[in-house]
Amino acid sequence: MWKKLLFLLAVGMVIYSCAKVPMSGRTQLALVDNEELLPLSYQQYNDVIKEGKIVTNTTDGQMVVRVGRRIADAVEKYMRENGYEKELQGFAWEFNLIQEDIVNAWCMPGGKVAFYTGIIPICQDEAGVAVVMGHEVAHAIANHGRERMSNGLLLNGLLGGAQAAMGQNPTLTQSIFLQAFGVGGQLGMLKFSRRHELEADQLGLNFMAMAGYDPRVAPAFWERMSAGSDGAAPPEFLSTHPGPGKRKEELQKQMPQALEYYERSQKR
């Protein structure tokens, strides 16, 4: 009897704790409030920035900041005009270029973005940086970190938000938090992460277009990324990123809408 009641309570909490991703409309789990999540995110981001060599004052560093601000402004405008302004509460945009030969970039919940200098040559120019920036900003706007953490809590029977989970099992909750932001990994969550990557591609293409960057450069950028792996990329079923063919196919599907946003941006 008690097990059944607990099950029904959990189901009710899951149904109650759902949100919709802006623009895509996909329903996602949201057991954790941004009020709880963002301070943890900012602390994690600050720790990385303190340990890294920031090169924001270089030409490339200034380009990363410029593109980030331009896309953030366009996204904020879109969110305000479409009734999503509340989703940006607590956001504190920040864009940094870190001196390290890593082909990567990431965005923490709340708009904290980091690029590594290793990805700049593959970007080639400002439009290439915009492809990556749009994709990373999309992860924050779509609350992918919150969704990952919510799913992790649910899978481990920890309900009631981050603070409640920390009181129940602090070690496990900390581990779930780190995994939610890409530290560590679980094979069982890889498919979930690929969904996020494709959604970030979709939203990111629109975001760069809203900011006045031609979205048609995106497929060529992802081809360069794929070629840069020298065939060393793992097969798709073991990767948190979709395969090149799947990614290109989805980008082409999204391109007509992105071009509409781009054309509007050119008229302003």
C-alpha positions as CSV (number, residue, x, y, z in Angstrom):
1,M,0.0,0.0,0.0
2,W,2.7,2.5,1.0
3,K,4.8,1.6,-2.1
4,K,1.8,2.3,-4.3
5,L,1.2,5.7,-2.5
6,L,4.9,6.6,-2.9
7,F,4.8,5.7,-6.5
8,L,1.7,7.8,-7.1
9,L,3.3,10.7,-5.3
10,A,6.4,10.4,-7.4
11,V,4.3,10.3,-10.6
12,G,2.3,13.4,-9.5
13,M,5.5,15.3,-8.7
14,V,7.0,14.4,-12.1
15,I,3.8,15.6,-13.9
16,Y,3.7,18.8,-11.8
17,S,7.4,19.4,-12.3
18,C,7.4,19.7,-16.1
19,A,8.4,22.6,-18.3
20,K,8.5,23.4,-22.0
21,V,11.6,24.3,-23.9
22,P,11.3,27.7,-25.5
23,M,10.9,27.6,-29.3
24,S,11.0,23.8,-29.7
25,G,8.0,23.3,-27.3
26,R,9.4,19.9,-26.1
27,T,8.2,19.0,-22.6
28,Q,11.1,18.4,-20.1
29,L,11.5,17.4,-16.4
30,A,12.2,20.3,-14.1
31,L,12.5,19.0,-10.5
32,V,15.2,21.7,-9.7
33,D,14.5,25.4,-9.7
34,N,17.0,27.8,-11.3
35,E,17.1,29.6,-8.0
36,E,18.8,26.5,-6.6
37,L,20.8,25.6,-9.7
38,L,22.3,28.9,-10.9
39,P,24.4,29.6,-7.8
40,L,25.9,26.1,-8.1
41,S,26.5,26.7,-11.8
42,Y,28.2,30.1,-11.2
43,Q,30.4,28.6,-8.6
44,Q,31.5,25.8,-10.9
45,Y,32.1,28.3,-13.7
46,N,34.2,30.7,-11.5
47,D,36.3,27.8,-10.4
48,V,37.2,26.9,-14.0
49,I,37.9,30.6,-14.9
50,K,40.1,31.0,-11.9
51,E,42.2,28.0,-12.9
52,G,42.4,28.8,-16.6
53,K,44.4,31.4,-18.5
54,I,41.8,33.9,-19.8
55,V,42.7,35.7,-23.0
56,T,39.6,37.9,-23.4
57,N,41.7,41.0,-24.3
58,T,43.2,39.4,-27.5
59,T,41.6,39.8,-30.9
60,D,40.1,36.3,-30.7
61,G,39.0,36.9,-27.1
62,Q,37.2,40.1,-28.0
63,M,35.5,38.4,-30.9
64,V,34.1,35.7,-28.6
65,V,32.8,38.4,-26.2
66,R,31.3,40.4,-29.2
67,V,29.6,37.4,-30.7
68,G,28.3,36.2,-27.3
69,R,26.8,39.6,-26.5
70,R,25.2,39.9,-29.9
71,I,23.6,36.5,-29.7
72,A,22.5,37.0,-26.1
73,D,20.9,40.4,-27.0
74,A,19.0,38.7,-29.9
75,V,17.9,35.8,-27.7
76,E,16.7,38.2,-24.9
77,K,14.7,40.1,-27.4
78,Y,13.1,36.9,-28.8
79,M,12.3,35.7,-25.2
80,R,10.7,39.0,-24.2
81,E,8.6,39.2,-27.4
82,N,7.3,35.6,-27.0
83,G,6.4,35.5,-23.4
84,Y,9.6,33.6,-22.1
85,E,11.1,36.5,-20.3
86,K,10.7,34.7,-16.9
87,E,13.0,32.0,-18.1
88,L,15.9,34.4,-18.1
89,Q,15.5,35.4,-14.4
90,G,18.8,35.0,-12.7
91,F,20.8,34.8,-15.9
92,A,24.2,36.6,-15.8
93,W,25.8,36.3,-19.3
94,E,29.6,36.0,-19.4
95,F,31.9,35.0,-22.2
96,N,35.5,34.0,-21.9
97,L,38.2,32.6,-24.1
98,I,40.5,30.2,-22.3
99,Q,44.1,29.6,-23.6
100,E,44.2,25.8,-24.0
101,D,44.6,23.6,-27.1
102,I,41.2,21.9,-26.7
103,V,38.6,21.9,-29.5
104,N,35.7,22.6,-27.3
105,A,33.3,25.2,-25.9
106,W,30.5,25.0,-23.3
107,C,27.8,27.0,-21.5
108,M,26.8,26.5,-17.9
109,P,23.2,27.2,-16.8
110,G,22.5,30.9,-16.5
111,G,24.6,31.9,-19.6
112,K,28.2,31.3,-18.5
113,V,30.1,30.5,-21.7
114,A,33.7,29.4,-22.2
115,F,35.5,28.8,-25.5
116,Y,39.0,27.2,-25.7
117,T,41.5,28.6,-28.1
118,G,41.8,25.2,-29.8
119,I,38.4,25.6,-31.4
120,I,39.1,29.1,-33.0
121,P,41.0,27.8,-36.0
122,I,38.1,25.5,-36.9
123,C,35.6,28.4,-36.5
124,Q,37.8,30.3,-39.0
125,D,35.9,33.6,-38.6
126,E,33.2,35.4,-36.6
127,A,30.4,33.5,-38.3
128,G,32.0,30.2,-37.3
129,V,32.2,31.5,-33.7
130,A,28.5,32.4,-34.0
131,V,27.7,28.8,-34.9
132,V,29.3,27.5,-31.8
133,M,28.0,30.3,-29.6
134,G,24.4,29.9,-30.8
135,H,24.7,26.1,-30.0
136,E,26.1,26.7,-26.5
137,V,23.7,29.5,-25.6
138,A,20.9,27.2,-26.7
139,H,21.9,24.6,-24.1
140,A,21.3,27.3,-21.4
141,I,18.1,28.6,-22.9
142,A,16.7,25.1,-23.2
143,N,17.7,24.4,-19.6
144,H,19.5,21.2,-20.5
145,G,21.6,21.3,-17.4
146,R,18.5,21.5,-15.2
147,E,16.8,18.7,-17.2
148,R,19.9,16.4,-16.9
149,M,20.1,17.0,-13.1
150,S,16.3,16.5,-12.7
151,N,16.5,13.2,-14.5
152,G,19.5,12.1,-12.5
153,L,17.7,12.9,-9.2
154,L,14.6,11.0,-10.4
155,L,16.6,8.0,-11.5
156,N,18.2,7.8,-8.1
157,G,15.0,8.3,-6.1
158,L,15.9,11.8,-4.9
159,L,12.8,14.0,-5.2
160,G,12.0,17.5,-3.9
161,G,14.7,19.7,-5.5
162,A,18.5,20.1,-5.0
163,Q,18.5,21.2,-1.4
164,A,16.2,18.3,-0.4
165,A,18.4,15.9,-2.3
166,M,21.5,17.3,-0.8
167,G,20.0,16.6,2.7
168,Q,19.1,13.0,1.7
169,N,22.4,12.0,0.0
170,P,24.9,14.9,-0.4
171,T,27.6,12.7,-2.1
172,L,25.3,11.3,-4.7
173,T,23.6,14.7,-5.3
174,Q,27.1,16.3,-5.9
175,S,27.9,13.5,-8.3
176,I,24.6,14.0,-10.2
177,F,25.3,17.7,-10.4
178,L,28.8,17.2,-11.9
179,Q,27.5,14.7,-14.4
180,A,24.7,17.1,-15.4
181,F,27.3,19.6,-16.5
182,G,29.4,17.1,-18.4
183,V,31.8,16.0,-15.7
184,G,31.9,12.2,-15.8
185,G,29.2,10.3,-17.7
186,Q,26.9,7.4,-17.8
187,L,26.3,5.3,-20.9
188,G,22.6,5.2,-20.1
189,M,22.3,8.9,-20.5
190,L,24.1,9.2,-23.8
191,K,21.0,9.0,-25.9
192,F,19.4,11.7,-23.8
193,S,22.5,13.9,-24.4
194,R,22.3,13.4,-28.2
195,R,18.7,14.7,-28.1
196,H,20.1,17.8,-26.3
197,E,22.8,18.2,-28.9
198,L,20.3,18.1,-31.8
199,E,18.0,20.5,-30.0
200,A,20.9,22.9,-29.3
201,D,21.7,22.7,-33.1
202,Q,18.1,23.6,-33.9
203,L,17.8,26.5,-31.5
204,G,21.4,27.7,-32.0
205,L,20.9,28.0,-35.8
206,N,17.9,30.2,-35.1
207,F,19.7,32.2,-32.5
208,M,22.7,33.0,-34.7
209,A,20.4,34.0,-37.5
210,M,18.4,36.3,-35.2
211,A,21.7,38.0,-34.3
212,G,22.4,38.7,-38.0
213,Y,24.8,35.8,-38.8
214,D,24.2,33.7,-41.9
215,P,23.0,30.3,-40.7
216,R,24.1,28.7,-44.0
217,V,27.7,28.6,-42.7
218,A,26.7,26.1,-40.0
219,P,26.9,22.8,-42.0
220,A,30.4,23.7,-43.3
221,F,31.5,24.4,-39.7
222,W,30.3,21.0,-38.5
223,E,32.0,19.3,-41.5
224,R,35.3,20.9,-40.4
225,M,34.7,19.7,-36.9
226,S,34.1,16.2,-38.1
227,A,37.2,16.3,-40.4
228,G,39.3,17.5,-37.5
229,S,38.7,14.3,-35.7
230,D,40.8,12.4,-38.2
231,G,38.4,9.5,-38.0
232,A,39.0,9.2,-34.2
233,A,35.4,10.0,-33.2
234,P,33.5,7.2,-31.5
235,P,30.5,5.6,-33.3
236,E,27.3,7.5,-32.8
237,F,25.8,5.0,-30.4
238,L,28.7,5.7,-28.0
239,S,28.8,9.4,-28.5
240,T,27.1,12.3,-26.7
241,H,27.1,14.1,-30.0
242,P,25.1,13.1,-33.1
243,G,27.0,11.7,-36.1
244,P,27.9,14.1,-38.9
245,G,25.2,12.8,-41.3
246,K,22.4,13.1,-38.7
247,R,23.5,16.5,-37.7
248,K,23.7,17.8,-41.3
249,E,20.3,16.3,-42.1
250,E,18.7,18.1,-39.1
251,L,20.4,21.4,-39.9
252,Q,19.0,21.3,-43.4
253,K,15.5,20.7,-42.0
254,Q,15.9,23.7,-39.7
255,M,17.5,26.0,-42.4
256,P,14.3,27.5,-43.9
257,Q,13.1,28.9,-40.5
258,A,16.6,30.1,-39.6
259,L,16.8,31.9,-42.9
260,E,13.6,33.7,-42.1
261,Y,15.1,35.0,-38.9
262,Y,18.2,36.0,-40.7
263,E,16.3,37.9,-43.4
264,R,14.4,39.8,-40.7
265,S,17.6,40.6,-38.9
266,Q,19.0,42.2,-42.1
267,K,16.0,44.5,-42.4
268,R,16.5,46.1,-39.0
